């Protein structure tokens, strides 16, 4: 992703979710050469393919404080159709933390680096999206120290 290279993620690509789980169980683990690698004990991933695969969906309950009008009804209707296929739907929550803000700051700062020439040439004013016209300039206001303190 040109706009934010730390948001790029690679993982196993397989024909089935079971195959992905099996591959991940082999490649998961601590890597001393990767500063983002989880420590021993947290990085391990054990998986064994299910002999009775079941379609499971996690419904995130705390992603947004208020959903747009009609959205919750549409989601409920869609989930009812999915449940009729014998899928299991369970509530799930994101852990507390300023994840969205940290991700936004990361994207803004990396975008400023990726689009340095565009921002410094003044050509941002030619972009169609009103927010895109100013984001590059706003991104320049953050320091390398701000970026490095995102943990």
C-alpha positions in Angstrom: 0.0 0.0 0.0 1.8 3.1 -1.2 0.1 5.3 1.4 1.2 3.4 4.5 3.7 0.6 4.1 3.5 -0.5 7.8 -0.2 -1.4 7.1 0.8 -3.9 4.5 0.1 -7.4 5.7 1.2 -10.7 4.2 -0.1 -14.1 5.1 -0.9 -17.5 3.8 -3.1 -17.7 0.7 -4.9 -21.0 0.4 -8.0 -22.7 -1.0 -9.7 -23.0 2.4 -9.7 -21.5 5.9 -8.5 -24.8 7.2 -5.5 -24.7 4.9 -4.7 -21.2 6.0 -4.9 -22.3 9.7 -2.5 -25.2 9.0 0.0 -22.9 7.2 -0.2 -20.3 9.9 0.5 -22.9 12.6 3.8 -23.7 10.8 5.0 -20.1 10.1 3.8 -18.5 13.4 6.3 -17.8 16.1 8.8 -15.3 17.4 11.2 -13.8 14.9 14.2 -12.0 16.4 14.7 -10.2 13.1 11.2 -8.7 13.1 10.7 -5.9 15.6 6.9 -6.3 15.4 7.1 -10.0 16.2 5.2 -11.1 19.3 7.4 -12.5 22.1 7.6 -16.3 22.8 4.5 -17.6 24.4 2.3 -15.1 22.5 3.4 -15.8 19.0 2.7 -19.5 18.8 -0.4 -20.7 17.0 -1.7 -24.3 17.1 -4.3 -25.4 14.7 -5.7 -28.7 13.5 -8.2 -28.9 10.7 -11.8 -29.5 11.7 -13.4 -32.7 10.5 -16.8 -31.0 10.8 -16.2 -27.5 9.4 -18.7 -24.9 10.5 -19.2 -21.4 9.2 -18.7 -18.9 12.1 -19.1 -15.2 12.1 -18.1 -12.7 14.8 -20.4 -9.7 15.1 -18.3 -6.8 16.5 -20.4 -5.0 19.0 -18.1 -2.1 20.0 -16.6 -0.8 16.7 -18.8 2.3 16.5 -20.8 4.1 19.2 -23.7 4.7 16.9 -24.5 3.1 13.6 -26.1 5.0 10.7 -29.9 4.9 10.4 -31.1 1.6 9.0 -27.7 0.0 9.1 -28.4 -2.1 12.2 -31.6 -3.3 10.7 -29.9 -4.3 7.5 -27.1 -6.1 9.4 -29.7 -7.9 11.5 -31.6 -9.1 8.5 -28.4 -10.3 6.8 -27.3 -12.2 10.0 -30.8 -13.8 10.1 -30.3 -15.1 6.6 -26.8 -16.4 7.4 -28.1 -18.1 10.6 -30.7 -19.9 8.5 -27.7 -21.7 6.8 -26.7 -23.1 10.2 -23.9 -20.7 10.7 -22.9 -19.7 14.2 -22.9 -16.0 15.0 -21.3 -14.7 18.2 -20.8 -11.2 19.6 -17.2 -10.1 19.6 -15.5 -7.0 21.0 -12.3 -5.1 20.0 -10.0 -4.7 23.0 -9.9 -1.2 24.5 -7.2 1.0 23.1 -6.6 4.0 20.7 -6.1 1.7 17.8 -8.1 3.8 15.2 -6.2 7.0 16.2 -2.8 5.2 16.1 -3.6 3.7 12.7 -4.8 7.1 11.4 -1.6 8.8 12.6 0.6 6.1 11.1 -1.2 6.4 7.7 -1.0 10.2 7.7 2.7 10.3 8.5 3.6 7.6 6.0 1.5 9.3 3.4 3.5 12.5 3.9 6.7 10.5 3.2 5.2 8.6 0.3 3.7 11.7 -1.4 6.5 14.1 -0.4 6.8 15.5 -4.0 3.1 15.9 -4.5 2.7 17.7 -1.1 5.7 20.0 -1.5 4.9 20.9 -5.1 1.5 22.2 -4.1 -0.3 19.9 -6.5 -2.5 18.5 -3.6 -4.8 21.4 -4.4 -5.6 19.7 -7.7 -6.9 16.5 -6.0 -10.7 15.8 -6.3 -11.2 14.8 -2.6 -11.5 17.9 -0.4 -9.9 16.0 2.5 -7.0 14.7 0.3 -6.3 18.4 -0.6 -5.3 19.1 3.0 -4.2 15.8 4.6 -0.7 16.0 3.2 -0.1 19.4 4.6 -1.5 18.3 8.0 0.7 15.2 8.0 3.8 17.4 7.8 3.0 18.8 11.2 3.8 15.5 12.9 7.4 14.8 13.9 9.4 11.6 13.7 9.2 11.5 17.5 5.3 11.5 17.3 5.6 8.6 14.8 8.0 6.6 17.0 5.8 7.0 20.1 2.8 5.3 18.4 3.2 2.1 20.4 
